[in-house]
Amino acid sequence: MSRIHVIGAGMAGLSAATSLAARGMSVVLYEAAKWGGGRCRSYEDTTLGCRLDNGNHLLLSGNRAALAYLDRIGAAETLTGPDKPLFPFIDLLSGAAWVLRLNYGITPWWVLRKDWRVPETRARDYWALRRLQRAKPTDLVADLLGDLGPLYERLLEPLAIAALNTKPDVASAAPLAAVVAESIARGGAATMPRYPAIGLSESFVDPALAFLRAQGCELRFGARVAGLTVSDHRVTGLVGPNVDEIIDPADRIILATPPWVAADLIPGLVVPNQFEAILNLHFRAGIDAGKAGFYGLLGGVAEWVFEKTEVVSVTISAANDRLDADPDALATEVWSDLRRGFGLPRTMPPYRVVRERRATFAATPEQLTRRPGPATRLINLTLAGDYTATTLPATIEGAIRSGETAAALVAEQ
Ligand SMILES: Cc1cc2nc3c(=O)[nH]c(=O)nc-3n(C[C@H](O)[C@H](O)[C@H](O)COP(=O)(O)OP(=O)(O)OC[C@H]3O[C@@H](n4cnc5c(N)ncnc54)[C@H](O)[C@@H]3O)c2cc1C
């Protein structure tokens, strides 16, 4: 029986592997790390003495590929979130707090309700969101939407930073338009915030690995593929410190590594090569984040705060300019914001700063032109990963969808 070799056990690789295994195909999974999940994982933190996610990840109920993936691996019930499409915000500068609420259906009558829409906006302001339908990859978010006053500052700008992990004055509006088309534009039913009830690995990784094991797949951890042996436009072998694999002519490969690894393995492959960091600060403390379990923050250092079982976690996106910040100074600054927003004590509790230097590719117009499709010049190798040309920004949904696409192509061959 021919085998499919999936390289990388992040969201893209796990999505491809589980999709193929569900079709009854024989899968071998190679992962360089000793664990799965890639940029979307949980780990035991020795500093805080508890389990942490590498970063807060928010999904939306319109993320159909992610939800189908969770369904496949038996983890659909592991996500949680408010029972209504709502997003609470606090403006740390003015002290204003509000809850953005959508109605479930596709007709956005929520914009007619003053207490549901963004404060100081008018219903007719939202009409301008139609500009996104015509957004070209070269349109910048700030140029396209920046004139919309409070609607931009209090909703569109934070949404763009969260979705694109790129500052709006350099970010392309096209991937933001793709996100909006699959969520807000489809109504509140597609815009329910969702996140793991326990942890990223408990939702997205461990059940997938259990599923693959149950299907008889071979999982190789600590197996870094450092080189491909190529003959006649076909990969004939995988090599690495713990990998020495001959690829049979009928075998296929799905390369689901980050883009910089893919470019190393396939000379000449053009991929995004500029990245943005995300910082997460986890404090050993508790807050009451109400029904939603999280808040959007404006006017502070961080953009989102999540109430977790053992910690309060905040996210700073598009954070290249803060990568080298002194951790203690940064934590002090963020804690002061949290104190303002949530009335927390003056004494800062133990904290942990998790830096993901290359969290996502920078969603600039120039970088978008570097996103490759799944097919490569190597006949038996298909690409998957959040950086491939999915139209979505680098997200769980994009990564999982790319894995599905790669699996479908391979299954057809
Ligand atoms: C802090 C943070 C917060 C985020 N927040 C959100 C969010 O709120 N919502 C959202 O949807 N998305 C979010 N994202 C983005 C999301 O996590 C990524 O888009 C997604 O996880 C990428 O998956 P991937 O499979 O494409 O890549 P990766 O996760 O990078 O997976 C690639 C895998 O390949 C392995 N690998 C690398 N080299 C080799 C090799 N040579 N041989 C074998 N294996 C190899 C790696 O170890 C890794 O496991 C966030 C990301 C970060 C870092």
The ligand as a Gaussian input file, in Angstrom:
#p B3LYP/6-31G(d) Opt

LIG

0 1
 C        1.121000      33.405000      19.703000
 C        0.228000      33.090000      18.536000
 C       -1.103000      33.476000      18.572000
 C       -1.937000      33.171000      17.495000
 N       -3.260000      33.509000      17.563000
 C       -4.112000      33.030000      16.658000
 C       -5.512000      33.215000      16.801000
 O       -5.981000      33.831000      17.753000
 N       -6.321000      32.639000      15.871000
 C       -5.845000      31.927000      14.823000
 O       -6.642000      31.387000      14.046000
 N       -4.512000      31.792000      14.616000
 C       -3.643000      32.317000      15.503000
 N       -2.293000      32.123000      15.348000
 C       -1.782000      31.530000      14.098000
 C       -1.816000      30.003000      14.106000
 O       -1.300000      29.483000      15.295000
 C       -0.972000      29.501000      12.938000
 O       -1.443000      30.086000      11.743000
 C       -1.008000      27.992000      12.778000
 O       -0.835000      27.328000      13.995000
 C        0.083000      27.578000      11.774000
 O        0.036000      26.182000      11.557000
 P        0.979000      25.497000      10.486000
 O        0.716000      24.049000      10.559000
 O        0.833000      26.176000       9.185000
 O        2.478000      25.812000      10.951000
 P        3.275000      25.391000      12.281000
 O        2.385000      25.498000      13.454000
 O        4.504000      26.203000      12.302000
 O        3.615000      23.866000      12.079000
 C        4.749000      23.402000      11.398000
 C        5.292000      22.175000      12.099000
 O        6.403000      21.679000      11.346000
 C        7.395000      21.273000      12.253000
 N        8.681000      21.283000      11.542000
 C        9.435000      22.365000      11.223000
 N       10.526000      21.987000      10.538000
 C       10.454000      20.641000      10.404000
 C       11.275000      19.677000       9.778000
 N       12.411000      20.039000       9.133000
 N       10.932000      18.367000       9.854000
 C        9.795000      17.991000      10.512000
 N        8.973000      18.884000      11.124000
 C        9.284000      20.182000      11.058000
 C        7.314000      22.294000      13.368000
 O        7.937000      21.842000      14.546000
 C        5.804000      22.464000      13.499000
 O        5.257000      21.528000      14.409000
 C       -1.426000      32.484000      16.373000
 C       -0.081000      32.114000      16.332000
 C        0.741000      32.412000      17.403000
 C        2.190000      31.978000      17.361000

